[in-house]
């Protein structure tokens, strides 16, 4: 039936900023890790709400943050958020 995710997690700009803060990443760090240009990161982070623009851009940002250990918490009655994954050690 398709190739991949059961549901596409919608990530907000606020979650991206919070995730960067948890990782102590600058906008430049996020641009480097995601392959998204710095001007695009700056433009996106100047807004609020869901990540705008192309879905490929939002996916690249989300995937880079997840690969670094961020978990996105969906809106589930308590508000959307982020956290760092627990070490398995």
Jmol script that loads the backbone (N, CA, C; Angstrom):
load data "model"
ATOM      1  N   UNK A   1       0.808  -1.207   0.000  1.00  0.00           N
ATOM      2  CA  UNK A   1       0.000   0.000   0.000  1.00  0.00           C
ATOM      3  C   UNK A   1       0.828   1.237   0.000  1.00  0.00           C
ATOM      4  N   UNK A   2       1.782   1.544   0.308  1.00  0.00           N
ATOM      5  CA  UNK A   2       2.529   2.782   0.340  1.00  0.00           C
ATOM      6  C   UNK A   2       3.856   2.399   0.852  1.00  0.00           C
ATOM      7  N   UNK A   3       4.678   3.348   0.987  1.00  0.00           N
ATOM      8  CA  UNK A   3       5.984   2.984   1.455  1.00  0.00           C
ATOM      9  C   UNK A   3       6.347   3.725   2.713  1.00  0.00           C
ATOM     10  N   UNK A   4       5.858   3.337   3.845  1.00  0.00           N
ATOM     11  CA  UNK A   4       6.472   3.979   4.982  1.00  0.00           C
ATOM     12  C   UNK A   4       5.570   4.249   6.146  1.00  0.00           C
ATOM     13  N   UNK A   5       5.503   5.512   6.467  1.00  0.00           N
ATOM     14  CA  UNK A   5       4.896   5.927   7.728  1.00  0.00           C
ATOM     15  C   UNK A   5       3.410   5.659   7.770  1.00  0.00           C
ATOM     16  N   UNK A   6       2.942   5.301   8.946  1.00  0.00           N
ATOM     17  CA  UNK A   6       1.512   5.115   9.137  1.00  0.00           C
ATOM     18  C   UNK A   6       0.805   6.454   9.122  1.00  0.00           C
ATOM     19  N   UNK A   7       1.409   7.450   9.761  1.00  0.00           N
ATOM     20  CA  UNK A   7       0.828   8.782   9.729  1.00  0.00           C
ATOM     21  C   UNK A   7       1.958   9.793   9.737  1.00  0.00           C
ATOM     22  N   UNK A   8       1.742  10.865   9.028  1.00  0.00           N
ATOM     23  CA  UNK A   8       2.745  11.920   8.950  1.00  0.00           C
ATOM     24  C   UNK A   8       2.552  12.829  10.153  1.00  0.00           C
ATOM     25  N   UNK A   9       3.585  12.932  10.971  1.00  0.00           N
ATOM     26  CA  UNK A   9       3.521  13.777  12.148  1.00  0.00           C
ATOM     27  C   UNK A   9       3.697  15.229  11.730  1.00  0.00           C
ATOM     28  N   UNK A  10       2.726  16.042  12.063  1.00  0.00           N
ATOM     29  CA  UNK A  10       2.821  17.471  11.790  1.00  0.00           C
ATOM     30  C   UNK A  10       3.644  18.104  12.900  1.00  0.00           C
ATOM     31  N   UNK A  11       4.704  18.773  12.529  1.00  0.00           N
ATOM     32  CA  UNK A  11       5.600  19.404  13.483  1.00  0.00           C
ATOM     33  C   UNK A  11       5.475  20.912  13.334  1.00  0.00           C
ATOM     34  N   UNK A  12       5.444  21.604  14.474  1.00  0.00           N
ATOM     35  CA  UNK A  12       5.317  23.059  14.442  1.00  0.00           C
ATOM     36  C   UNK A  12       6.684  23.727  14.541  1.00  0.00           C
ATOM     37  N   UNK A  13       6.724  24.980  14.139  1.00  0.00           N
ATOM     38  CA  UNK A  13       7.938  25.788  14.273  1.00  0.00           C
ATOM     39  C   UNK A  13       8.354  25.860  15.741  1.00  0.00           C
ATOM     40  N   UNK A  14       7.384  25.981  16.631  1.00  0.00           N
ATOM     41  CA  UNK A  14       7.687  26.044  18.057  1.00  0.00           C
ATOM     42  C   UNK A  14       8.390  24.769  18.528  1.00  0.00           C
ATOM     43  N   UNK A  15       7.955  23.620  18.014  1.00  0.00           N
ATOM     44  CA  UNK A  15       8.599  22.354  18.357  1.00  0.00           C
ATOM     45  C   UNK A  15      10.031  22.303  17.808  1.00  0.00           C
ATOM     46  N   UNK A  16      10.229  22.820  16.607  1.00  0.00           N
ATOM     47  CA  UNK A  16      11.574  22.839  16.015  1.00  0.00           C
ATOM     48  C   UNK A  16      12.505  23.690  16.873  1.00  0.00           C
ATOM     49  N   UNK A  17      12.040  24.869  17.282  1.00  0.00           N
ATOM     50  CA  UNK A  17      12.867  25.748  18.122  1.00  0.00           C
ATOM     51  C   UNK A  17      13.174  25.091  19.465  1.00  0.00           C
ATOM     52  N   UNK A  18      12.181  24.438  20.054  1.00  0.00           N
ATOM     53  CA  UNK A  18      12.388  23.751  21.332  1.00  0.00           C
ATOM     54  C   UNK A  18      13.376  22.597  21.161  1.00  0.00           C
ATOM     55  N   UNK A  19      13.260  21.872  20.067  1.00  0.00           N
ATOM     56  CA  UNK A  19      14.165  20.757  19.800  1.00  0.00           C
ATOM     57  C   UNK A  19      15.596  21.262  19.624  1.00  0.00           C
ATOM     58  N   UNK A  20      15.757  22.363  18.908  1.00  0.00           N
ATOM     59  CA  UNK A  20      17.097  22.941  18.737  1.00  0.00           C
ATOM     60  C   UNK A  20      17.679  23.332  20.092  1.00  0.00           C
ATOM     61  N   UNK A  21      16.837  23.900  20.943  1.00  0.00           N
ATOM     62  CA  UNK A  21      17.300  24.316  22.274  1.00  0.00           C
ATOM     63  C   UNK A  21      17.751  23.098  23.097  1.00  0.00           C
ATOM     64  N   UNK A  22      16.980  22.011  23.049  1.00  0.00           N
ATOM     65  CA  UNK A  22      17.361  20.796  23.787  1.00  0.00           C
ATOM     66  C   UNK A  22      18.703  20.248  23.309  1.00  0.00           C
ATOM     67  N   UNK A  23      18.943  20.352  22.013  1.00  0.00           N
ATOM     68  CA  UNK A  23      20.180  19.839  21.431  1.00  0.00           C
ATOM     69  C   UNK A  23      21.329  20.842  21.495  1.00  0.00           C
ATOM     70  N   UNK A  24      20.997  22.087  21.880  1.00  0.00           N
ATOM     71  CA  UNK A  24      21.973  23.184  21.871  1.00  0.00           C
ATOM     72  C   UNK A  24      22.500  23.424  20.453  1.00  0.00           C
ATOM     73  N   UNK A  25      21.600  23.330  19.489  1.00  0.00           N
ATOM     74  CA  UNK A  25      21.928  23.564  18.084  1.00  0.00           C
ATOM     75  C   UNK A  25      21.574  24.990  17.698  1.00  0.00           C
ATOM     76  N   UNK A  26      22.412  25.584  16.880  1.00  0.00           N
ATOM     77  CA  UNK A  26      22.106  26.874  16.264  1.00  0.00           C
ATOM     78  C   UNK A  26      21.289  26.618  14.992  1.00  0.00           C
ATOM     79  N   UNK A  27      20.807  27.695  14.394  1.00  0.00           N
ATOM     80  CA  UNK A  27      20.125  27.540  13.103  1.00  0.00           C
ATOM     81  C   UNK A  27      21.102  26.969  12.079  1.00  0.00           C
ATOM     82  N   UNK A  28      22.371  27.369  12.170  1.00  0.00           N
ATOM     83  CA  UNK A  28      23.383  26.840  11.247  1.00  0.00           C
ATOM     84  C   UNK A  28      23.554  25.333  11.420  1.00  0.00           C
ATOM     85  N   UNK A  29      23.546  24.867  12.683  1.00  0.00           N
ATOM     86  CA  UNK A  29      23.658  23.423  12.941  1.00  0.00           C
ATOM     87  C   UNK A  29      22.501  22.677  12.288  1.00  0.00           C
ATOM     88  N   UNK A  30      21.282  23.194  12.462  1.00  0.00           N
ATOM     89  CA  UNK A  30      20.114  22.541  11.880  1.00  0.00           C
ATOM     90  C   UNK A  30      20.199  22.535  10.360  1.00  0.00           C
ATOM     91  N   UNK A  31      20.637  23.643   9.785  1.00  0.00           N
ATOM     92  CA  UNK A  31      20.780  23.708   8.330  1.00  0.00           C
ATOM     93  C   UNK A  31      21.777  22.661   7.840  1.00  0.00           C
ATOM     94  N   UNK A  32      22.903  22.568   8.520  1.00  0.00           N
ATOM     95  CA  UNK A  32      23.938  21.609   8.131  1.00  0.00           C
ATOM     96  C   UNK A  32      23.444  20.169   8.235  1.00  0.00           C
ATOM     97  N   UNK A  33      22.780  19.829   9.335  1.00  0.00           N
ATOM     98  CA  UNK A  33      22.335  18.452   9.570  1.00  0.00           C
ATOM     99  C   UNK A  33      21.158  18.052   8.687  1.00  0.00           C
ATOM    100  N   UNK A  34      20.311  19.027   8.328  1.00  0.00           N
ATOM    101  CA  UNK A  34      19.105  18.710   7.555  1.00  0.00           C
ATOM    102  C   UNK A  34      19.283  18.886   6.059  1.00  0.00           C
ATOM    103  N   UNK A  35      20.309  19.629   5.652  1.00  0.00           N
ATOM    104  CA  UNK A  35      20.476  19.924   4.230  1.00  0.00           C
ATOM    105  C   UNK A  35      19.552  21.030   3.741  1.00  0.00           C
ATOM    106  N   UNK A  36      18.913  21.738   4.677  1.00  0.00           N
ATOM    107  CA  UNK A  36      18.031  22.860   4.342  1.00  0.00           C
ATOM    108  C   UNK A  36      18.854  24.136   4.494  1.00  0.00           C
ATOM    109  N   UNK A  37      18.711  25.078   3.583  1.00  0.00           N
ATOM    110  CA  UNK A  37      19.537  26.284   3.619  1.00  0.00           C
ATOM    111  C   UNK A  37      19.266  27.135   4.862  1.00  0.00           C
ATOM    112  N   UNK A  38      20.280  27.861   5.292  1.00  0.00           N
ATOM    113  CA  UNK A  38      20.135  28.753   6.448  1.00  0.00           C
ATOM    114  C   UNK A  38      19.043  29.793   6.212  1.00  0.00           C
ATOM    115  N   UNK A  39      18.999  30.441   5.040  1.00  0.00           N
ATOM    116  CA  UNK A  39      17.905  31.411   4.836  1.00  0.00           C
ATOM    117  C   UNK A  39      16.515  30.782   4.969  1.00  0.00           C
ATOM    118  N   UNK A  40      16.374  29.529   4.537  1.00  0.00           N
ATOM    119  CA  UNK A  40      15.074  28.850   4.672  1.00  0.00           C
ATOM    120  C   UNK A  40      14.760  28.577   6.132  1.00  0.00           C
ATOM    121  N   UNK A  41      15.741  28.113   6.894  1.00  0.00           N
ATOM    122  CA  UNK A  41      15.535  27.876   8.331  1.00  0.00           C
ATOM    123  C   UNK A  41      15.113  29.185   9.004  1.00  0.00           C
ATOM    124  N   UNK A  42      15.830  30.271   8.726  1.00  0.00           N
ATOM    125  CA  UNK A  42      15.515  31.571   9.334  1.00  0.00           C
ATOM    126  C   UNK A  42      14.106  32.026   8.962  1.00  0.00           C
ATOM    127  N   UNK A  43      13.751  31.852   7.695  1.00  0.00           N
ATOM    128  CA  UNK A  43      12.418  32.267   7.237  1.00  0.00           C
ATOM    129  C   UNK A  43      11.329  31.445   7.925  1.00  0.00           C
ATOM    130  N   UNK A  44      11.528  30.143   7.998  1.00  0.00           N
ATOM    131  CA  UNK A  44      10.534  29.282   8.646  1.00  0.00           C
ATOM    132  C   UNK A  44      10.400  29.623  10.122  1.00  0.00           C
ATOM    133  N   UNK A  45      11.530  29.838  10.804  1.00  0.00           N
ATOM    134  CA  UNK A  45      11.495  30.098  12.243  1.00  0.00           C
ATOM    135  C   UNK A  45      10.983  31.501  12.578  1.00  0.00           C
ATOM    136  N   UNK A  46      10.848  32.357  11.585  1.00  0.00           N
ATOM    137  CA  UNK A  46      10.284  33.691  11.820  1.00  0.00           C
ATOM    138  C   UNK A  46       8.757  33.639  11.898  1.00  0.00           C
ATOM    139  N   UNK A  47       8.182  32.479  11.582  1.00  0.00           N
ATOM    140  CA  UNK A  47       6.727  32.330  11.627  1.00  0.00           C
ATOM    141  C   UNK A  47       6.345  31.464  12.819  1.00  0.00           C
ATOM    142  N   UNK A  48       5.068  31.160  12.921  1.00  0.00           N
ATOM    143  CA  UNK A  48       4.570  30.266  13.967  1.00  0.00           C
ATOM    144  C   UNK A  48       3.663  29.233  13.330  1.00  0.00           C
ATOM    145  N   UNK A  49       3.312  28.217  14.092  1.00  0.00           N
ATOM    146  CA  UNK A  49       2.401  27.195  13.589  1.00  0.00           C
ATOM    147  C   UNK A  49       3.146  26.090  12.874  1.00  0.00           C
ATOM    148  N   UNK A  50       2.415  25.308  12.079  1.00  0.00           N
ATOM    149  CA  UNK A  50       3.042  24.187  11.369  1.00  0.00           C
ATOM    150  C   UNK A  50       4.138  24.682  10.428  1.00  0.00           C
ATOM    151  N   UNK A  51       5.139  23.844  10.209  1.00  0.00           N
ATOM    152  CA  UNK A  51       6.201  24.207   9.271  1.00  0.00           C
ATOM    153  C   UNK A  51       5.569  24.412   7.902  1.00  0.00           C
ATOM    154  N   UNK A  52       5.813  25.563   7.336  1.00  0.00           N
ATOM    155  CA  UNK A  52       5.275  25.873   6.006  1.00  0.00           C
ATOM    156  C   UNK A  52       6.229  25.402   4.925  1.00  0.00           C
ATOM    157  N   UNK A  53       5.913  25.750   3.714  1.00  0.00           N
ATOM    158  CA  UNK A  53       6.786  25.404   2.596  1.00  0.00           C
ATOM    159  C   UNK A  53       6.566  23.984   2.118  1.00  0.00           C
ATOM    160  N   UNK A  54       7.579  23.475   1.448  1.00  0.00           N
ATOM    161  CA  UNK A  54       7.487  22.142   0.855  1.00  0.00           C
ATOM    162  C   UNK A  54       7.552  21.052   1.914  1.00  0.00           C
ATOM    163  N   UNK A  55       6.811  19.980   1.684  1.00  0.00           N
ATOM    164  CA  UNK A  55       6.801  18.878   2.655  1.00  0.00           C
ATOM    165  C   UNK A  55       8.181  18.234   2.771  1.00  0.00           C
ATOM    166  N   UNK A  56       8.965  18.251   1.684  1.00  0.00           N
ATOM    167  CA  UNK A  56      10.315  17.678   1.734  1.00  0.00           C
ATOM    168  C   UNK A  56      11.189  18.444   2.723  1.00  0.00           C
ATOM    169  N   UNK A  57      10.992  19.757   2.806  1.00  0.00           N
ATOM    170  CA  UNK A  57      11.760  20.590   3.729  1.00  0.00           C
ATOM    171  C   UNK A  57      11.396  20.248   5.167  1.00  0.00           C
ATOM    172  N   UNK A  58      10.101  20.174   5.460  1.00  0.00           N
ATOM    173  CA  UNK A  58       9.639  19.823   6.804  1.00  0.00           C
ATOM    174  C   UNK A  58      10.138  18.439   7.186  1.00  0.00           C
ATOM    175  N   UNK A  59      10.092  17.497   6.258  1.00  0.00           N
ATOM    176  CA  UNK A  59      10.558  16.129   6.526  1.00  0.00           C
ATOM    177  C   UNK A  59      12.048  16.115   6.846  1.00  0.00           C
ATOM    178  N   UNK A  60      12.848  16.877   6.085  1.00  0.00           N
ATOM    179  CA  UNK A  60      14.297  16.904   6.298  1.00  0.00           C
ATOM    180  C   UNK A  60      14.633  17.479   7.672  1.00  0.00           C
ATOM    181  N   UNK A  61      13.926  18.526   8.071  1.00  0.00           N
ATOM    182  CA  UNK A  61      14.148  19.136   9.389  1.00  0.00           C
ATOM    183  C   UNK A  61      13.765  18.162  10.492  1.00  0.00           C
ATOM    184  N   UNK A  62      12.577  17.570  10.376  1.00  0.00           N
ATOM    185  CA  UNK A  62      12.105  16.627  11.390  1.00  0.00           C
ATOM    186  C   UNK A  62      13.048  15.431  11.497  1.00  0.00           C
ATOM    187  N   UNK A  63      13.445  14.869  10.366  1.00  0.00           N
ATOM    188  CA  UNK A  63      14.312  13.690  10.362  1.00  0.00           C
ATOM    189  C   UNK A  63      15.678  13.990  10.965  1.00  0.00           C
ATOM    190  N   UNK A  64      16.234  15.177  10.704  1.00  0.00           N
ATOM    191  CA  UNK A  64      17.535  15.544  11.276  1.00  0.00           C
ATOM    192  C   UNK A  64      17.441  15.645  12.790  1.00  0.00           C
ATOM    193  N   UNK A  65      16.368  16.245  13.278  1.00  0.00           N
ATOM    194  CA  UNK A  65      16.192  16.386  14.725  1.00  0.00           C
ATOM    195  C   UNK A  65      15.945  15.033  15.387  1.00  0.00           C
ATOM    196  N   UNK A  66      15.151  14.185  14.745  1.00  0.00           N
ATOM    197  CA  UNK A  66      14.900  12.845  15.282  1.00  0.00           C
ATOM    198  C   UNK A  66      16.180  12.015  15.309  1.00  0.00           C
ATOM    199  N   UNK A  67      17.000  12.126  14.272  1.00  0.00           N
ATOM    200  CA  UNK A  67      18.259  11.379  14.210  1.00  0.00           C
ATOM    201  C   UNK A  67      19.204  11.802  15.331  1.00  0.00           C
ATOM    202  N   UNK A  68      19.062  13.041  15.796  1.00  0.00           N
ATOM    203  CA  UNK A  68      19.901  13.553  16.887  1.00  0.00           C
ATOM    204  C   UNK A  68      19.343  13.194  18.260  1.00  0.00           C
ATOM    205  N   UNK A  69      18.193  12.519  18.301  1.00  0.00           N
ATOM    206  CA  UNK A  69      17.660  12.053  19.569  1.00  0.00           C
ATOM    207  C   UNK A  69      16.416  12.763  20.069  1.00  0.00           C
ATOM    208  N   UNK A  70      15.803  13.598  19.233  1.00  0.00           N
ATOM    209  CA  UNK A  70      14.586  14.305  19.638  1.00  0.00           C
ATOM    210  C   UNK A  70      13.368  13.447  19.326  1.00  0.00           C
ATOM    211  N   UNK A  71      12.430  13.437  20.256  1.00  0.00           N
ATOM    212  CA  UNK A  71      11.122  12.815  20.042  1.00  0.00           C
ATOM    213  C   UNK A  71      10.093  13.919  19.982  1.00  0.00           C
ATOM    214  N   UNK A  72       9.292  13.927  18.947  1.00  0.00           N
ATOM    215  CA  UNK A  72       8.199  14.900  18.843  1.00  0.00           C
ATOM    216  C   UNK A  72       6.962  14.297  19.486  1.00  0.00           C
ATOM    217  N   UNK A  73       6.341  15.056  20.359  1.00  0.00           N
ATOM    218  CA  UNK A  73       5.151  14.605  21.072  1.00  0.00           C
ATOM    219  C   UNK A  73       3.948  15.256  20.397  1.00  0.00           C
ATOM    220  N   UNK A  74       3.042  14.465  19.849  1.00  0.00           N
ATOM    221  CA  UNK A  74       1.899  15.045  19.134  1.00  0.00           C
ATOM    222  C   UNK A  74       0.905  15.716  20.073  1.00  0.00           C
ATOM    223  N   UNK A  75       0.092  16.557  19.502  1.00  0.00           N
ATOM    224  CA  UNK A  75      -1.012  17.188  20.236  1.00  0.00           C
ATOM    225  C   UNK A  75      -1.941  16.064  20.664  1.00  0.00           C
ATOM    226  N   UNK A  76      -2.085  15.866  21.953  1.00  0.00           N
ATOM    227  CA  UNK A  76      -2.910  14.749  22.431  1.00  0.00           C
ATOM    228  C   UNK A  76      -3.713  15.155  23.659  1.00  0.00           C
ATOM    229  N   UNK A  77      -4.120  16.393  23.680  1.00  0.00           N
ATOM    230  CA  UNK A  77      -4.878  16.882  24.816  1.00  0.00           C
ATOM    231  C   UNK A  77      -4.017  17.649  25.796  1.00  0.00           C
ATOM    232  N   UNK A  78      -2.716  17.386  25.779  1.00  0.00           N
ATOM    233  CA  UNK A  78      -1.820  18.079  26.685  1.00  0.00           C
ATOM    234  C   UNK A  78      -0.940  19.086  25.975  1.00  0.00           C
ATOM    235  N   UNK A  79      -1.092  19.199  24.700  1.00  0.00           N
ATOM    236  CA  UNK A  79      -0.283  20.119  23.912  1.00  0.00           C
ATOM    237  C   UNK A  79       0.908  19.419  23.289  1.00  0.00           C
ATOM    238  N   UNK A  80       1.253  19.840  22.093  1.00  0.00           N
ATOM    239  CA  UNK A  80       2.394  19.268  21.383  1.00  0.00           C
ATOM    240  C   UNK A  80       3.677  19.669  22.080  1.00  0.00           C
ATOM    241  N   UNK A  81       4.716  18.855  21.930  1.00  0.00           N
ATOM    242  CA  UNK A  81       5.979  19.163  22.570  1.00  0.00           C
ATOM    243  C   UNK A  81       7.121  18.363  21.991  1.00  0.00           C
ATOM    244  N   UNK A  82       8.265  18.408  22.673  1.00  0.00           N
ATOM    245  CA  UNK A  82       9.449  17.643  22.294  1.00  0.00           C
ATOM    246  C   UNK A  82      10.127  17.149  23.567  1.00  0.00           C
ATOM    247  N   UNK A  83      10.901  16.102  23.400  1.00  0.00           N
ATOM    248  CA  UNK A  83      11.742  15.612  24.484  1.00  0.00           C
ATOM    249  C   UNK A  83      12.908  14.855  23.850  1.00  0.00           C
ATOM    250  N   UNK A  84      13.944  14.646  24.654  1.00  0.00           N
ATOM    251  CA  UNK A  84      15.055  13.829  24.200  1.00  0.00           C
ATOM    252  C   UNK A  84      14.746  12.380  24.507  1.00  0.00           C
ATOM    253  N   UNK A  85      15.089  11.487  23.584  1.00  0.00           N
ATOM    254  CA  UNK A  85      14.886  10.063  23.804  1.00  0.00           C
ATOM    255  C   UNK A  85      15.741   9.602  24.964  1.00  0.00           C
ATOM    256  N   UNK A  86      15.221   8.684  25.711  1.00  0.00           N
ATOM    257  CA  UNK A  86      15.938   8.120  26.850  1.00  0.00           C
ATOM    258  C   UNK A  86      17.064   7.238  26.346  1.00  0.00           C
ATOM    259  N   UNK A  87      18.239   7.366  26.960  1.00  0.00           N
ATOM    260  CA  UNK A  87      19.351   6.478  26.618  1.00  0.00           C
ATOM    261  C   UNK A  87      18.981   5.058  26.987  1.00  0.00           C
ATOM    262  N   UNK A  88      19.383   4.123  26.157  1.00  0.00           N
ATOM    263  CA  UNK A  88      19.064   2.730  26.419  1.00  0.00           C
ATOM    264  C   UNK A  88      20.076   2.083  27.354  1.00  0.00           C
ATOM    265  N   UNK A  89      21.099   2.833  27.746  1.00  0.00           N
ATOM    266  CA  UNK A  89      22.165   2.274  28.600  1.00  0.00           C
ATOM    267  C   UNK A  89      21.687   1.971  29.997  1.00  0.00           C
TER     268      UNK A  89
END
end "model"
wireframe off; spacefill off
backbone 0.3
color backbone group
